[in-house]
Amino acid sequence: MRRKLIAGNWKMNGLRASSKALVQGLLDGISGGGPSYELLACELLVCPPACLLETVGGLIAGSPIGLGGQDCHSAEAGAHTGDISAAMLKDAGCAYVILGHSERRSDHGEADALVRAKATAALAAGLAPIVCVGETAAERDEGRTLAVVEDQLAGSLPPPGPGQDLVIAYEPVWAIGSGRTPSTAEVGEVHGAIRRWLDARLGAEAAAAIRILYGGSMKPGNAAELLAVPAVDGGLIGGASLKAEDFLAIARACA
Ligand code: PEP
């Protein structure tokens, strides 16, 4: 049984003061007056902008909330102005890093091969990559969803190796930040296909350790039904992760 992962992708949002308030809201919600963390049937993760990792990491230290980065470079170190290595994220307290998000793919022209190189670097540094895949609206309309997602998996995942700590996020591009979501049947179809693809590539035993998150306009009102879809092992949450009560409501929907 895979423990569900609820990961918040803050994207380019937050300053120190607002981030402290958000994290405090999360901490208050999972202790003290709110329902205790033990009642949450999931692992919680926040992925703030890089410059807030230290602030957020300090606040969540000793709590059950984990820390993740939003991207890393594929090289260990060197002349890459503005970039961050996987080792730097690890050193800052991260356990995970989001890679190949559709906004990185579109804003920065990141293709599968680069995502794979980054994921390989992340694993080498001891981070669990959260590798994002998903079709555009046009690709879905053309009936190419599964082919596109399988191509992205084949190109973006690191070469198989023993004991890899890896997460996949299925995020239909048209659902991200749009308020639209696929039907639960459509989500189930894609997650089932990803699970079968992983089984075939890695063998069922190794594949069983890999969680497949759904991402794209998940919010308190639709989280329970999306998280109940077989083969959905959690959520990657953008907008709704910026409000503590919404993020926690999604986490509680795992139960
Ligand atoms: C995302 O960008 O990973 C995401 C899922 O965003 P949103 O929840 O805002 O659709």
Boltz pocket constraint, residues with backbone or C-beta under 6 A from the ligand:
constraints:
  - pocket:
      binder: B
      contacts: [[A, 9], [A, 171], [A, 175], [A, 176], [A, 177], [A, 178], [A, 215], [A, 216], [A, 217], [A, 218], [A, 236], [A, 237], [A, 238], [A, 239], [A, 240]]
      max_distance: 6.0
